[in-house]
Amino acid sequence: MLGNYVTHLAGRRESRPNAVFRAANSRLSGRTSSSMPAWLAECCARLILASRIIDKFYSVFDRGRSALLLALAPEAVVTSFNDLAYGRDVSYDPESPTFRRGLFAWEEKAIATYFPRPPSRVLVGGAGGGREVLALVEKGYEVTAFEPSATLAAAMSCRFAERSNIRVYRARYEDMPHLFPARPDAPSTTLEADSGFGAAVLGWGSYSHLRTEAQRIRTLSLFARYVRGPILVSFFVDKNAHIGRFRSSLRSWLKRDPNDFFSVYYGFAHNVSVAELEAAASRSGLKIVHLNSGGTVDVPSPHAVLVPVDLAAQSSDA
C-alpha cells in the first residue's frame, strides 16, 4: 500500500512539470498567433527582407575597397597586412584551443603517394603555426620550416624548441635562400648551408600570396634548386570566373591582374589557373605529376605535386 502511494506521488512529481510546460507552451502559441495582426506580421517580414540591401551595399563596398587597395597600396603595406591578418588569427596560433591540427585528407593522400619515406628531410614554407610541420614530424620526417609572420614564427619556434627534428625560421618566399631567426636568441641560416631536402610543402594556400608572376616563378625555381623530390603546392582558384564588365574595366583601368584580389581576412591573394601553374612550373624546371582542381567535398583545396624535370624523366624511364 505504501509502495503504491509513493509511486503515485513520484508520478505526480514527474508529470506536473510536463503539464505546466505544455500549458505554458499552449498559451504562448495562442498569444503568438493571435496577438499580432496579420498585416503587422507581414510589414515586419518585409522590413527584414528589405535589409538585404545592406548586404548588397557591403558587397559593393568590399569590391571597391579591394580594387583600390590593390591599385594604390604600396607592396610594403599589403605585405604587412598579410602578416598581421594571419598573426592575429587564433586558428593559426599553436597555443590556441582552436588551432587546426593534423593534415587534410588531400594532404595525407599526396604525401603518402608521392613523398619519400621518413626520415627524409622536408622543407615547409608559409608554415603558419606549424600544422603541417607537427603532422610531418609525427610521421617521422625531419622538418625545416619558415613563416613570414613574426608572431606565428616565434610561437612555432617556442612550441617546438625541445624537438631536435624541427628547425623554425622567419622568412617569406621572397627572402629565400636566407632564413632569419624566429626569436632573438635563435640562429639564422641559408638554404645553401641547410640543403639536402627530399620533399617540400608550400603551406596551405601560401603560393597564392605571391604577388607577381616573377615572384611565383622565382619561388618555384628556388624550391627546385634545394629540393630533390616532390613539392606539394596548394593555391586559390577563381570560383566566379565572370567578374562583370564594370569590375573588369575597373581592374583594367587600375592596371591590375584580373586574378588578383584582396580580403580583409587574409590580405592579398592571387587566383591561380591551371595554365598559369603549368607555365610557371615549366619555367622553374619543374613538372606537374599530380593536379587536382579541388572544389569538391572530399578535396576542397586545389593543389598539385611538382617534381624537378630530371627526376620526372628518370621516374618515367624506370
WOFEN-V73196 format. One record per residue. N is the residue number from 1. PSI is psi in degrees with one decimal (999 if undefined). Layout:
# WOFEN-V73196
n:N psi:PSI
n:N psi:PSI
This chain:
# WOFEN-V73196
n:1 psi:-47.2
n:2 psi:-38.7
n:3 psi:-40.3
n:4 psi:-36.8
n:5 psi:-42.5
n:6 psi:-43.0
n:7 psi:-39.5
n:8 psi:-42.3
n:9 psi:-42.3
n:10 psi:-41.3
n:11 psi:-37.6
n:12 psi:-39.9
n:13 psi:-36.6
n:14 psi:-36.6
n:15 psi:-25.4
n:16 psi:-46.9
n:17 psi:-39.2
n:18 psi:-40.7
n:19 psi:-40.2
n:20 psi:-43.2
n:21 psi:-42.6
n:22 psi:-39.0
n:23 psi:-42.9
n:24 psi:-42.1
n:25 psi:-37.7
n:26 psi:-42.5
n:27 psi:-40.6
n:28 psi:-42.0
n:29 psi:-41.4
n:30 psi:-39.0
n:31 psi:-39.6
n:32 psi:-40.3
n:33 psi:-22.3
n:34 psi:-19.2
n:35 psi:-23.0
n:36 psi:123.1
n:37 psi:150.7
n:38 psi:-38.8
n:39 psi:-35.7
n:40 psi:-40.1
n:41 psi:-40.5
n:42 psi:-38.2
n:43 psi:-43.5
n:44 psi:-41.8
n:45 psi:-39.7
n:46 psi:-36.3
n:47 psi:-42.8
n:48 psi:-42.9
n:49 psi:-39.0
n:50 psi:-22.6
n:51 psi:-10.1
n:52 psi:-26.6
n:53 psi:-29.7
n:54 psi:-44.6
n:55 psi:-39.4
n:56 psi:-41.6
n:57 psi:-41.9
n:58 psi:-39.2
n:59 psi:-42.8
n:60 psi:-43.8
n:61 psi:-44.2
n:62 psi:-42.0
n:63 psi:-40.1
n:64 psi:-43.3
n:65 psi:-42.8
n:66 psi:-46.9
n:67 psi:-43.0
n:68 psi:-41.1
n:69 psi:-40.4
n:70 psi:-35.3
n:71 psi:-35.6
n:72 psi:-26.7
n:73 psi:129.7
n:74 psi:153.7
n:75 psi:-35.1
n:76 psi:-36.5
n:77 psi:-46.2
n:78 psi:-41.5
n:79 psi:-43.8
n:80 psi:-38.6
n:81 psi:-43.5
n:82 psi:-45.1
n:83 psi:-42.6
n:84 psi:-43.0
n:85 psi:-45.2
n:86 psi:-36.1
n:87 psi:-27.7
n:88 psi:-0.8
n:89 psi:111.6
n:90 psi:-20.5
n:91 psi:-12.4
n:92 psi:-6.1
n:93 psi:116.8
n:94 psi:-15.7
n:95 psi:-2.9
n:96 psi:143.7
n:97 psi:-17.9
n:98 psi:5.8
n:99 psi:129.8
n:100 psi:130.7
n:101 psi:148.0
n:102 psi:165.7
n:103 psi:151.9
n:104 psi:160.2
n:105 psi:-39.7
n:106 psi:-30.6
n:107 psi:-44.9
n:108 psi:-46.3
n:109 psi:-44.2
n:110 psi:-42.8
n:111 psi:-43.5
n:112 psi:-32.6
n:113 psi:-41.3
n:114 psi:-22.5
n:115 psi:149.8
n:116 psi:160.3
n:117 psi:149.5
n:118 psi:153.4
n:119 psi:47.7
n:120 psi:155.8
n:121 psi:135.7
n:122 psi:134.2
n:123 psi:126.5
n:124 psi:117.1
n:125 psi:155.0
n:126 psi:49.0
n:127 psi:-7.3
n:128 psi:-129.0
n:129 psi:2.0
n:130 psi:21.8
n:131 psi:-54.9
n:132 psi:-37.2
n:133 psi:-51.9
n:134 psi:-41.0
n:135 psi:-39.9
n:136 psi:-41.0
n:137 psi:-39.4
n:138 psi:-21.6
n:139 psi:-9.6
n:140 psi:2.5
n:141 psi:157.9
n:142 psi:128.6
n:143 psi:134.6
n:144 psi:123.6
n:145 psi:148.0
n:146 psi:150.2
n:147 psi:133.3
n:148 psi:-31.8
n:149 psi:118.8
n:150 psi:-37.1
n:151 psi:-49.2
n:152 psi:-38.5
n:153 psi:-42.6
n:154 psi:-42.6
n:155 psi:-41.8
n:156 psi:-42.0
n:157 psi:-43.0
n:158 psi:-42.0
n:159 psi:-37.0
n:160 psi:16.7
n:161 psi:-32.0
n:162 psi:-3.6
n:163 psi:121.6
n:164 psi:-16.6
n:165 psi:14.3
n:166 psi:127.8
n:167 psi:129.5
n:168 psi:136.3
n:169 psi:166.7
n:170 psi:121.9
n:171 psi:155.7
n:172 psi:167.5
n:173 psi:-35.1
n:174 psi:-18.9
n:175 psi:-18.1
n:176 psi:138.1
n:177 psi:6.6
n:178 psi:133.2
n:179 psi:124.8
n:180 psi:164.0
n:181 psi:137.7
n:182 psi:-24.8
n:183 psi:158.0
n:184 psi:-31.5
n:185 psi:6.9
n:186 psi:158.4
n:187 psi:167.1
n:188 psi:173.2
n:189 psi:178.4
n:190 psi:155.7
n:191 psi:-19.1
n:192 psi:-41.6
n:193 psi:-30.5
n:194 psi:68.9
n:195 psi:-161.1
n:196 psi:32.7
n:197 psi:138.2
n:198 psi:-9.9
n:199 psi:168.9
n:200 psi:156.1
n:201 psi:125.9
n:202 psi:111.2
n:203 psi:154.8
n:204 psi:107.4
n:205 psi:-0.5
n:206 psi:-26.5
n:207 psi:-33.1
n:208 psi:-10.7
n:209 psi:-4.2
n:210 psi:129.8
n:211 psi:-29.7
n:212 psi:162.7
n:213 psi:-39.2
n:214 psi:-41.0
n:215 psi:-39.5
n:216 psi:-41.8
n:217 psi:-42.2
n:218 psi:-43.2
n:219 psi:-48.1
n:220 psi:-36.1
n:221 psi:-40.3
n:222 psi:-38.2
n:223 psi:-39.4
n:224 psi:-32.7
n:225 psi:-40.0
n:226 psi:-7.1
n:227 psi:118.0
n:228 psi:66.6
n:229 psi:-165.8
n:230 psi:146.8
n:231 psi:117.1
n:232 psi:121.4
n:233 psi:128.5
n:234 psi:155.3
n:235 psi:172.7
n:236 psi:148.7
n:237 psi:159.2
n:238 psi:110.3
n:239 psi:-16.0
n:240 psi:79.8
n:241 psi:-31.2
n:242 psi:110.3
n:243 psi:-2.1
n:244 psi:151.7
n:245 psi:-41.0
n:246 psi:-48.3
n:247 psi:-37.4
n:248 psi:-42.9
n:249 psi:-40.1
n:250 psi:-45.1
n:251 psi:-34.4
n:252 psi:-42.0
n:253 psi:-36.5
n:254 psi:-0.1
n:255 psi:48.2
n:256 psi:146.9
n:257 psi:127.8
n:258 psi:-14.6
n:259 psi:-2.1
n:260 psi:146.9
n:261 psi:166.8
n:262 psi:133.8
n:263 psi:139.1
n:264 psi:-9.5
n:265 psi:-34.1
n:266 psi:21.7
n:267 psi:-149.3
n:268 psi:141.6
n:269 psi:161.6
n:270 psi:126.5
n:271 psi:126.1
n:272 psi:126.7
n:273 psi:161.6
n:274 psi:-43.6
n:275 psi:-39.4
n:276 psi:-42.9
n:277 psi:-41.4
n:278 psi:-42.6
n:279 psi:-44.7
n:280 psi:-42.1
n:281 psi:-44.7
n:282 psi:-42.6
n:283 psi:-11.3
n:284 psi:4.2
n:285 psi:26.6
n:286 psi:157.7
n:287 psi:137.4
n:288 psi:119.7
n:289 psi:-11.0
n:290 psi:135.2
n:291 psi:128.8
n:292 psi:122.4
n:293 psi:-4.3
n:294 psi:-157.3
n:295 psi:10.3
n:296 psi:168.6
n:297 psi:-42.8
n:298 psi:-36.7
n:299 psi:83.8
n:300 psi:-26.1
n:301 psi:124.5
n:302 psi:138.4
n:303 psi:164.9
n:304 psi:155.9
n:305 psi:124.2
n:306 psi:146.4
n:307 psi:152.5
n:308 psi:141.8
n:309 psi:-40.9
n:310 psi:-34.8
n:311 psi:-37.2
n:312 psi:-39.4
n:313 psi:-41.7
n:314 psi:-41.6
n:315 psi:-40.6
n:316 psi:-33.9
n:317 psi:-36.3
n:318 psi:999
